[in-house]
Amino acid sequence: MTTPDPDPRSIPGVGPRGDASPGETPPAEGGTHGISHPEPPELRKGWGAMPLTLIMIVVALVAIGLIAMVVALTA
């Protein structure tokens, strides 16, 4: 079983004064800067005229079909 506070003299990479030798610790910050991926372009509009027209046509066709089913069932 390991102890939570080990003896600094027995830890690999630690010098006799308790300091780490060069290359034993990671650098303070990365060597690159800036963003890693380009920012997405801003959207101009949520919906254009063509998609809205197509959606309205599909909704109208579904409504016509449902009305025709109701008429066929009651006749």
DSSP file (Angstrom, degrees, kcal/mol; ACC not computed):
  #  RESIDUE AA STRUCTURE BP1 BP2  ACC     N-H-->O    O-->H-N    N-H-->O    O-->H-N    TCO  KAPPA ALPHA  PHI   PSI    X-CA   Y-CA   Z-CA
    1    1 A M              0   0    0      0, 0.0     2,-0.2     0, 0.0     0, 0.0   0.000 360.0 360.0 360.0 136.3    0.0    0.0    0.0
    2    2 A T        -     0   0    0      1,-0.0     0, 0.0     2,-0.0     0, 0.0  -0.619 360.0-123.0 -91.4 151.2    1.3    3.5   -0.9
    3    3 A T        -     0   0    0     -2,-0.2    -1,-0.0     1,-0.1     4,-0.0  -0.640  14.7-128.2 -88.9 149.9    1.3    6.4    1.5
    4    4 A P  S    S+     0   0    0      0, 0.0    -1,-0.1     0, 0.0    -2,-0.0   0.740 105.4  43.0 -69.9 -20.4   -0.5    9.6    0.5
    5    5 A D  S    S-     0   0    0      2,-0.0    -2,-0.0     0, 0.0     0, 0.0  -0.760  85.1-166.2-124.8  84.1    2.6   11.6    1.4
    6    6 A P        -     0   0    0      0, 0.0     5,-0.1     0, 0.0    -4,-0.0  -0.219  34.1 -90.7 -71.9 161.7    5.7    9.8    0.0
    7    7 A D    >   -     0   0    0      1,-0.2     3,-1.8     3,-0.1     4,-0.4  -0.569  31.3-139.8 -69.2 123.8    9.2   10.5    0.9
    8    8 A P  G >  S+     0   0    0      0, 0.0     3,-0.7     0, 0.0    -1,-0.2   0.742  98.9  64.5 -61.0 -22.0   10.6   13.1   -1.6
    9    9 A R  G 3  S+     0   0    0      1,-0.2     5,-0.1     8,-0.1    -2,-0.0   0.734 103.2  47.3 -73.0 -20.6   13.9   11.4   -1.7
   10   10 A S  G <  S+     0   0    0     -3,-1.8    -1,-0.2     2,-0.1    -3,-0.1   0.407  85.5 104.1-102.6   3.4   12.3    8.2   -3.2
   11   11 A I  S X  S-     0   0    0     -3,-0.7     3,-1.5    -4,-0.4     2,-0.1  -0.727  76.8-118.3 -84.8 127.3   10.3   10.0   -5.9
   12   12 A P  T 3  S+     0   0    0      0, 0.0     3,-0.1     0, 0.0    -2,-0.1  -0.399  96.1  23.0 -64.6 139.8   11.8    9.6   -9.4
   13   13 A G  T 3  S+     0   0    0      1,-0.3     8,-1.9    -2,-0.1     2,-0.5   0.359  93.7 114.8  89.2  -4.3   12.8   12.9  -11.0
   14   14 A V  B <   -A   20   0A   0     -3,-1.5    -1,-0.3     6,-0.2     6,-0.2  -0.868  59.3-137.1-102.9 129.8   13.0   14.8   -7.8
   15   15 A G    >   -     0   0    0      4,-3.9     3,-1.5    -2,-0.5    -4,-0.1  -0.101  32.3 -92.7 -75.2 178.0   16.5   16.1   -6.8
   16   16 A P  T 3  S+     0   0    0      0, 0.0    -1,-0.1     0, 0.0    -7,-0.0   0.757 126.2  52.5 -66.2 -24.9   18.1   16.0   -3.4
   17   17 A R  T 3  S-     0   0    0      2,-0.1     3,-0.1    -9,-0.0    -8,-0.1   0.426 123.1-102.6 -90.1   1.7   16.8   19.5   -2.5
   18   18 A G  S <  S+     0   0    0     -3,-1.5     2,-0.2     1,-0.3    -9,-0.0   0.498  82.3 126.2  92.0   4.7   13.2   18.6   -3.5
   19   19 A D        -     0   0    0      1,-0.0    -4,-3.9    -5,-0.0    -1,-0.3  -0.642  62.1-112.6 -95.9 155.9   13.3   20.3   -6.9
   20   20 A A  B     -A   14   0A   0     -6,-0.2    -6,-0.2    -2,-0.2     3,-0.1  -0.624  28.9-120.2 -86.0 143.1   12.4   18.7  -10.2
   21   21 A S    >   -     0   0    0     -8,-1.9     3,-1.8    -2,-0.3     4,-0.3  -0.445  45.2 -79.8 -77.4 156.8   15.1   18.2  -12.7
   22   22 A P  T 3  S+     0   0    0      0, 0.0    -1,-0.1     0, 0.0    -9,-0.0  -0.290 117.4  24.0 -59.3 137.6   14.7   19.8  -16.2
   23   23 A G  T 3  S+     0   0    0      2,-0.2    -2,-0.0    -3,-0.1    -3,-0.0   0.329  95.6  97.1  91.3  -6.7   12.4   17.9  -18.5
   24   24 A E  S <  S+     0   0    0     -3,-1.8   -10,-0.0   -11,-0.1    -3,-0.0   0.729  80.1  52.0 -85.7 -23.3   10.5   16.2  -15.7
   25   25 A T  S    S-     0   0    0     -4,-0.3    -2,-0.2    -5,-0.1     3,-0.1  -0.842  90.6-108.3-113.2 150.9    7.6   18.7  -15.6
   26   26 A P        -     0   0    0      0, 0.0    -2,-0.1     0, 0.0    -1,-0.0  -0.332  47.0 -88.7 -71.1 159.4    5.4   19.9  -18.6
   27   27 A P        -     0   0    0      0, 0.0     3,-0.1     0, 0.0     4,-0.0  -0.253  34.5-114.7 -65.3 158.1    5.9   23.4  -19.9
   28   28 A A  S    S+     0   0    0      1,-0.1     2,-0.3    -3,-0.1     0, 0.0   0.833  93.7   4.0 -64.9 -33.2    3.8   26.2  -18.3
   29   29 A E  S    S-     0   0    0      1,-0.0    -1,-0.1     0, 0.0     0, 0.0  -0.968  87.9 -86.4-149.1 163.0    1.9   26.8  -21.5
   30   30 A G        -     0   0    0     -2,-0.3    -2,-0.0     2,-0.1    -1,-0.0  -0.183  28.9-125.3 -69.3 162.6    1.6   25.4  -25.0
   31   31 A G  S    S+     0   0    0      2,-0.0     2,-0.3    -4,-0.0    -1,-0.1   0.561  90.8  65.3 -85.2  -8.6    3.9   26.5  -27.9
   32   32 A T        -     0   0    0      2,-0.1     2,-0.3     0, 0.0    -2,-0.1  -0.771  63.5-169.6-110.9 159.4    1.0   27.4  -30.1
   33   33 A H        +     0   0    0     -2,-0.3     2,-0.1     2,-0.1    -2,-0.0  -0.917  41.4  47.2-141.1 168.1   -1.6   30.1  -29.7
   34   34 A G  S    S-     0   0    0     -2,-0.3     2,-0.2     2,-0.0    -2,-0.1  -0.391  94.7 -37.2  92.9-174.5   -4.8   31.2  -31.2
   35   35 A I        -     0   0    0     -2,-0.1    -2,-0.1     1,-0.1     4,-0.0  -0.554  41.6-146.2 -85.9 150.9   -7.9   29.1  -32.1
   36   36 A S  S    S+     0   0    0     -2,-0.2    -1,-0.1     1,-0.1    -3,-0.0   0.748  83.8  37.9 -88.5 -24.1   -7.5   25.6  -33.4
   37   37 A H  S    S-     0   0    0      3,-0.0    -1,-0.1     0, 0.0     2,-0.0  -0.955  92.1-104.5-125.8 145.1  -10.5   25.6  -35.7
   38   38 A P        -     0   0    0      0, 0.0    -2,-0.1     0, 0.0     0, 0.0  -0.374  42.6-104.4 -66.6 147.1  -11.8   28.5  -37.8
   39   39 A E        -     0   0    0      1,-0.1     3,-0.1    -2,-0.0    -4,-0.0  -0.449  38.8-108.2 -68.2 140.7  -14.9   30.2  -36.5
   40   40 A P        -     0   0    0      0, 0.0    -1,-0.1     0, 0.0     3,-0.1  -0.418  40.2-101.3 -68.5 147.7  -18.1   29.3  -38.4
   41   41 A P        -     0   0    0      0, 0.0     2,-0.2     0, 0.0     0, 0.0  -0.347  41.9 -99.4 -68.0 151.5  -19.5   32.0  -40.6
   42   42 A E        -     0   0    0      1,-0.1     2,-0.3    -3,-0.1    -3,-0.0  -0.463  37.9-116.4 -70.9 141.0  -22.4   34.0  -39.2
   43   43 A L        -     0   0    0     -2,-0.2     3,-0.1     1,-0.2    -1,-0.1  -0.592  17.8-157.9 -79.9 137.4  -25.8   32.9  -40.5
   44   44 A R  S    S+     0   0    0     -2,-0.3     2,-0.3     1,-0.3    -1,-0.2   0.937  72.1   1.5 -79.7 -48.4  -27.6   35.5  -42.6
   45   45 A K        -     0   0    0      1,-0.1    -1,-0.3     0, 0.0     3,-0.1  -0.950  55.2-137.6-139.2 155.8  -31.2   34.2  -42.2
   46   46 A G  S    S+     0   0    0     -2,-0.3     2,-0.4     1,-0.3    -1,-0.1   0.929  92.4  12.4 -77.3 -48.2  -32.8   31.4  -40.4
   47   47 A W        -     0   0    0      4,-0.0    -1,-0.3     3,-0.0     2,-0.1  -0.991  69.8-146.6-133.7 137.9  -35.2   30.4  -43.2
   48   48 A G     >  -     0   0    0     -2,-0.4     4,-1.3    -3,-0.1     5,-0.1  -0.382  33.9-102.7 -91.6 177.7  -35.2   31.4  -46.8
   49   49 A A  H  > S+     0   0    0      1,-0.2     4,-2.0     2,-0.2     5,-0.2   0.870 115.6  55.8 -70.3 -37.5  -38.3   31.9  -49.0
   50   50 A M  H  > S+     0   0    0      2,-0.2     4,-2.4     1,-0.2     5,-0.2   0.939 106.9  46.1 -66.7 -49.1  -37.9   28.6  -50.8
   51   51 A P  H  > S+     0   0    0      0, 0.0     4,-2.3     0, 0.0    -1,-0.2   0.909 113.4  50.4 -61.1 -39.7  -37.9   26.2  -47.8
   52   52 A L  H  X S+     0   0    0     -4,-1.3     4,-2.3     2,-0.2    -2,-0.2   0.899 110.1  50.4 -64.4 -39.0  -40.9   28.0  -46.2
   53   53 A T  H  X S+     0   0    0     -4,-2.0     4,-2.1     2,-0.2    -1,-0.2   0.920 111.0  48.7 -64.1 -43.7  -42.8   27.7  -49.5
   54   54 A L  H  X S+     0   0    0     -4,-2.4     4,-2.2     2,-0.2    -2,-0.2   0.901 111.2  49.9 -64.2 -40.4  -42.0   23.9  -49.7
   55   55 A I  H  X S+     0   0    0     -4,-2.3     4,-2.5     1,-0.2    -1,-0.2   0.913 110.4  50.1 -64.2 -42.1  -43.1   23.4  -46.1
   56   56 A M  H  X S+     0   0    0     -4,-2.3     4,-2.3     1,-0.2    -1,-0.2   0.884 109.9  51.0 -65.0 -37.6  -46.4   25.2  -46.6
   57   57 A I  H  X S+     0   0    0     -4,-2.1     4,-2.4     2,-0.2    -1,-0.2   0.920 111.1  47.9 -65.0 -43.5  -47.1   23.1  -49.7
   58   58 A V  H  X S+     0   0    0     -4,-2.2     4,-2.3     2,-0.2    -2,-0.2   0.919 112.2  49.2 -64.1 -43.3  -46.4   19.9  -47.8
   59   59 A V  H  X S+     0   0    0     -4,-2.5     4,-2.4     1,-0.2    -1,-0.2   0.911 111.3  50.0 -62.1 -42.0  -48.7   21.0  -44.9
   60   60 A A  H  X S+     0   0    0     -4,-2.3     4,-2.5     2,-0.2    -2,-0.2   0.905 110.7  49.3 -63.9 -41.5  -51.4   22.0  -47.4
   61   61 A L  H  X S+     0   0    0     -4,-2.4     4,-2.2     2,-0.2    -2,-0.2   0.895 111.7  48.5 -65.6 -39.7  -51.2   18.6  -49.1
   62   62 A V  H  X S+     0   0    0     -4,-2.3     4,-2.4     2,-0.2    -2,-0.2   0.920 112.0  49.3 -64.9 -42.9  -51.4   16.7  -45.8
   63   63 A A  H  X S+     0   0    0     -4,-2.4     4,-2.4     2,-0.2    -2,-0.2   0.911 111.2  49.4 -63.0 -42.4  -54.4   18.9  -44.7
   64   64 A I  H  X S+     0   0    0     -4,-2.5     4,-2.3     1,-0.2    -1,-0.2   0.907 111.4  50.0 -63.1 -41.2  -56.2   18.1  -48.0
   65   65 A G  H  X S+     0   0    0     -4,-2.2     4,-1.9     2,-0.2    -2,-0.2   0.899 110.9  48.3 -64.4 -41.1  -55.5   14.4  -47.6
   66   66 A L  H  X S+     0   0    0     -4,-2.4     4,-2.2     2,-0.2    -2,-0.2   0.906 111.8  49.2 -66.4 -41.2  -56.9   14.4  -44.1
   67   67 A I  H  X S+     0   0    0     -4,-2.4     4,-2.4     1,-0.2    -2,-0.2   0.905 110.1  51.7 -63.6 -40.8  -60.0   16.3  -45.1
   68   68 A A  H  X S+     0   0    0     -4,-2.3     4,-2.3     1,-0.2    -1,-0.2   0.877 108.9  51.2 -64.3 -36.7  -60.5   13.8  -48.0
   69   69 A M  H  X S+     0   0    0     -4,-1.9     4,-2.0     2,-0.2    -2,-0.2   0.906 110.2  48.8 -66.2 -41.3  -60.2   10.9  -45.5
   70   70 A V  H  X S+     0   0    0     -4,-2.2     4,-1.8     2,-0.2    -2,-0.2   0.922 112.6  48.0 -64.6 -43.2  -62.8   12.4  -43.2
   71   71 A V  H  X S+     0   0    0     -4,-2.4     4,-1.3     1,-0.2    -2,-0.2   0.897 112.1  49.8 -64.0 -40.7  -65.2   13.0  -46.2
   72   72 A A  H  < S+     0   0    0     -4,-2.3    -1,-0.2     1,-0.2    -2,-0.2   0.856 111.3  48.9 -68.0 -34.6  -64.7    9.4  -47.4
   73   73 A L  H  < S+     0   0    0     -4,-2.0    -1,-0.2     1,-0.2    -2,-0.2   0.830 113.9  45.1 -74.9 -31.5  -65.3    8.0  -44.0
   74   74 A T  H  <        0   0    0     -4,-1.8    -1,-0.2     1,-0.2    -2,-0.2   0.669 360.0 360.0 -86.4 -16.5  -68.6   10.0  -43.5
   75   75 A A     <        0   0    0     -4,-1.3    -1,-0.2    -5,-0.2    -2,-0.1   0.478 360.0 360.0 -83.4 360.0  -70.0    9.3  -46.9
